[in-house]
Amino acid sequence: MALEKTYGEADTTFQAAGGQAGIRKLVDTFFDIMGSNPAYQKIYHWHPDDIGVSRDKLALFLCGWMGGPRLFPEKYGPIAIPVVHRHLDVTEVERDMWLECMKEALAQQDYPKSLQHYLIEQLYVPAERVRQVCMGK
């Protein structure tokens, strides 16, 4: 009898999220929500005019972050999420806004509730680190 893998082991999270195609769908949903919901306009407008680049960067980052192929550094070079965002004024409000938008995007995917909860819990860590770096400027 094979043991069931849990999220966070090897590529289990990446596979549960639908691989690269599933993650791109999640990211597209995330940015669509952020761009269309007035509640998220502040953080949406922090992105460059070419929102396609932001979508691509987040999708490639999440692929590696979820245990899949490390595509971000191949295309964009090394990544330090908190440092890249340090020029922004990210407080608890903006951190929570980003997480709430992601929670909405996750709810629109065909993901088990357990995966949705796991991802939000895990995404809190880099989101909080971004806030700490931004507030420490």
N, C-alpha and C positions, 0 to 999 in steps of 0.2 A: 504494500500500500504506500503510495507516494504521499509525502508530507505536503500540505498546502503551504505555499509561500505567502508571506505577509508583505504588505506594502512596505517599501523601503529596502527590501532585499533584492539584490541584483537588478533586473529590469522589470520586476513585477509591477511597479507603479506605472512605468512607461507603457507596458503592454495593457494594463487595465484601463489606461486613458485612451487607448486606441492607437498607440504608436504615434508616429509623426503626423499622420493625417488627422487623428483624433485630437492631438494637441493643437494643431493649426486651427481646427474647427473651434476648439475652446477659446483660443486667443482671438479669433475673428469675432466670436460671440461677445467676448469681454470688451473688445474695442468698440463694437457696434453699440453695446449697452452704454459704455462710457461716453460715446459721442452723441447719443440720442437722449440720454437722461439728464435733465438740467441739474440734478443733484451732483453729478460727476463732472460738470464742465470745467471746474477749476483744475482738476488733475488731467483731464483730457487735453486742455490747452497747454500743458507743460510739454507735450510731445511736438516734435518738429513738424513742419508743414507736410512732409512726406510721411504720413502715418503708416504707409506700407513698410517702411524701414523699421519703425517701432514694433509693428506686428511681427515682422520677421525675426527681429532680435529677441523678443519675448518668447516666441515659439521655439527658436533654436536653443535659447537658454533653458526653457522648461524641459526640452527633450533630454538634455544631459542631466539636469537637476533631478529628473524623475528616474534616472538610471539607464536611459537610452544612450544613443550615440552622442558624443560630445561635439556637436555641430557648430556651436557658437564660436569657439576659438579658431576653428578651421576657416571660418568666413570673416570674423570680425577681430580676432586676436584675443588676448587675455581679457578676462572680465572680473571686475570688482564692483558688484552691484551697489554697495553703499557709497563708494567713492564716486561713481558715475553720477549719482543723484545728489551729491553734497551741495551743489549750487542752488538747490530748491529749498523752499521753506516747508519741510515735511514735519508736521506736528502729529499728535495722536489723531487729530481730526482727519488729516489727509491719509495717514496710514490706514485708519479704519474705513475711510471712503474707498480706498483701493481694495481692501479686503472684502468689503460688502459688495462691490462691483464684481469681484471675482466669484464670490459666493453665488450671486445671481447667475453668472455665466455657467458655473458648475451645475447649478440646478437645471439648466436648459440642456445639459448633455445627458446622454443615456449612460450615466455612471451610477454605480451602486451608491447608496447613501454613505456607506462606510468609506468609500473612496473620496467622496465630497468632503466629509468631515476630516479625514486624514490630510487631504491637501490643504484645507484652510488652516488646520493646526500647524502644519509644516511651513506654509507660506507666511505665517505670522513671524517666524524667526527672521527671514531676510527683510521683511517689511519693518519690523521693529529695529533691526540694525540700521536700515536706511534712516529711520527717524532719529536714532541716536547720533549718527554721523552728521546729519543735517542740523540738529540742535546744538551740536558741539562746535560749530564753525566759529 
